[in-house]
């Protein structure tokens, strides 16, 4: 196996284009082509050593010196060795410019352009219940008439929706927006929708071993909106569900 064959083989093994190798070797893709085709055989030793470093092999793996019995597995060329690349490499600079110019012209001709990709399929819309009037981000909000309205969503996880009212859950849940939820009790650190003492509210949930529940505002400038439900307080706390959030927010 000649040195050019070894350069080609190890470049393929590293999944590297001629342009990438040339840039790292401080030379031109045309020179890499000539190395691989045996057009240039007196490759400077400094280039060989640098290529060996790039390929992460000993220099003699390229030259065949010292151990001519290396058995390198053949790796087929990747997509960068298409016929157009061989045609390009075989031309001088003027020919390469002409080839690119003609290629750009062909790109403007409809019959030579690839078919437009099909748009990604959207998830089907679903109808879920939108609960209550609104869920307060601050103090519990009296429910008034408990309404169940239809709400359309494409989120396959959502099982209910709520209106958020107030700024104590900013910047994660904005005043006046609709939040989606699932019907399960929140884990520590998750945001839950609750019915507390006759009103609705949305807060970050945490509990302790004694059964005390801590409800936190995500907007820490509104820590006044935090609430604690002691296990023996007799307060009426019920969970509506867990709000779907884009990420987990650390507890304060």
GIMO-V402587 format. One record per backbone hydrogen bond with DSSP energy under -0.5 kcal/mol. CO is the residue of the C=O (numbers start at 1). NH is the residue of the N-H. If there is no record, write none. Layout:
# GIMO-V402587
<<CO NH> <CO NH>>
This chain:
# GIMO-V402587
<<2 6> <3 7> <4 8> <5 9> <6 10> <7 11> <8 12> <9 13> <10 14> <11 16> <12 15> <17 21> <18 22> <19 23> <20 24> <21 25> <22 26> <22 27> <23 26> <28 32> <29 33> <30 34> <31 35> <32 36> <33 37> <34 38> <34 39> <34 40> <35 38> <39 41> <41 43> <44 47> <44 48> <45 49> <46 50> <47 51> <48 52> <49 53> <50 54> <51 55> <52 56> <52 57> <58 61> <59 62> <59 63> <60 64> <65 67> <67 70> <70 72> <78 81> <79 82> <82 85> <82 86> <83 87> <84 88> <85 89> <86 90> <88 91> <92 96> <93 97> <94 98> <95 99> <96 100> <97 101> <98 102> <99 103> <100 104> <101 105> <102 106> <103 107> <105 108> <106 109> <108 110> <109 112> <109 113> <110 113> <126 128> <126 153> <128 151> <129 131> <129 161> <130 149> <131 163> <134 136> <135 165> <136 202> <141 200> <144 146> <145 147> <147 132> <149 130> <151 128> <153 126> <154 156> <155 158> <159 129> <160 181> <161 131> <162 179> <163 135> <164 176> <165 137> <165 138> <167 170> <168 219> <169 172> <169 173> <174 177> <177 164> <179 162> <180 244> <181 159> <181 160> <182 184> <182 242> <187 190> <189 249> <190 205> <191 243> <192 203> <193 240> <193 241> <194 196> <194 201> <195 238> <196 199> <198 143> <199 196> <200 136> <200 141> <201 194> <203 192> <204 216> <205 189> <206 214> <208 211> <212 208> <213 229> <214 206> <214 216> <215 227> <216 204> <218 220> <219 222> <220 223> <222 225> <223 226> <227 215> <228 230> <229 213> <230 233> <235 237> <236 197> <236 238> <238 195> <241 193> <242 182> <243 245>>
